[in-house]
Amino acid sequence: QAEEELRAAWSQQLQEMGHREHLLQSELQRAGEQLESFKTRVMQVCSPSAAGSTGKCVTEQQVIEKVRQISDEKQQSHEREKSLQEELSSRLAKEKEVSANMEVLKNSLQKLQ
């Protein structure tokens, strides 16, 4: 019974890690899309023909503010990624510990039989 409980806990931890990995990948993809969008907008601002075709003039201050906003978002995303990586590492260490404990328990059960 104890072995089954350990296996169930291990399975749950693996599922949680898979979910967190999926979230990290989604966040990374979103950050990449934001970067591409920003590059496109900066190119439009830097290109007089693109600025003329949009019909509105973007000020230097607006570009600077946008760069700051994206920089802040990047920093927050980086901090979140680092936090999730630390959590993932911690969970992997716990998984190894649980696996080792399962082996010890399994060996002990075999010796008792």
C-alpha positions in Angstrom: 0.0 0.0 0.0 2.8 2.4 0.9 4.4 1.7 -2.5 1.2 2.5 -4.3 0.9 5.7 -2.4 4.4 6.7 -3.3 3.7 5.8 -7.0 0.6 7.9 -6.9 2.4 10.9 -5.4 5.2 10.5 -7.9 2.7 10.4 -10.8 1.0 13.5 -9.5 4.3 15.3 -9.3 5.2 14.3 -12.8 1.8 15.6 -14.1 2.4 18.9 -12.2 5.8 19.3 -13.7 4.4 18.6 -17.2 1.8 21.3 -16.7 4.4 23.8 -15.5 6.6 23.0 -18.5 3.6 23.6 -20.8 3.0 27.0 -19.1 6.7 27.9 -19.5 6.6 27.0 -23.2 3.4 29.1 -23.6 5.0 32.1 -21.9 8.1 31.8 -24.0 6.1 31.6 -27.2 4.1 34.7 -26.1 7.3 36.6 -25.3 8.6 35.7 -28.8 5.4 37.0 -30.4 5.6 40.2 -28.4 9.2 40.7 -29.5 8.3 40.2 -33.2 5.4 42.6 -32.8 7.7 45.2 -31.2 10.2 44.8 -33.9 7.5 45.3 -36.6 6.3 48.5 -34.8 9.8 49.9 -34.4 10.5 49.3 -38.1 7.3 51.1 -39.0 8.4 54.0 -36.8 11.9 54.1 -38.3 10.6 53.8 -41.9 9.2 57.1 -43.1 7.1 55.3 -45.8 5.6 53.0 -43.2 4.8 56.0 -40.9 3.2 57.8 -43.8 1.1 54.8 -44.7 -0.4 54.5 -41.2 -1.5 58.1 -41.2 -0.3 58.9 -37.8 3.1 60.0 -36.4 4.6 58.1 -33.5 6.7 60.3 -31.2 10.1 59.3 -29.9 8.7 59.4 -26.4 6.0 56.8 -27.3 8.7 54.6 -28.7 10.8 55.0 -25.5 7.8 54.3 -23.3 7.0 51.2 -25.4 10.6 50.0 -25.1 10.5 50.5 -21.3 7.2 48.6 -21.1 8.5 45.7 -23.1 11.8 45.7 -21.1 9.8 45.6 -17.8 7.7 42.7 -19.2 10.8 40.9 -20.3 12.3 41.3 -16.8 9.1 40.0 -15.2 9.0 37.1 -17.6 12.6 36.3 -16.9 12.0 36.4 -13.1 9.0 34.2 -13.5 10.9 31.7 -15.7 13.7 31.6 -13.1 11.2 31.0 -10.3 9.6 28.2 -12.3 13.0 26.7 -13.2 13.9 26.6 -9.5 10.6 25.0 -8.6 11.1 22.4 -11.4 14.6 21.6 -10.1 13.2 21.3 -6.6 10.5 19.0 -7.8 12.9 16.9 -9.8 15.1 16.5 -6.7 12.0 15.4 -4.7 11.1 13.0 -7.5 14.6 11.4 -7.2 14.2 11.2 -3.5 10.8 9.6 -3.8 12.1 7.2 -6.3 15.0 6.2 -4.1 12.7 5.8 -1.1 10.4 3.6 -3.3 13.4 1.3 -4.1 14.3 1.1 -0.4 10.8 0.3 0.5 10.5 -2.3 -2.3 13.7 -3.9 -1.2 12.6 -3.9 2.4 9.2 -5.5 1.4 11.0 -8.2 -0.5 13.3 -9.0 2.4 10.2 -9.3 4.7 8.6 -11.7 2.3 
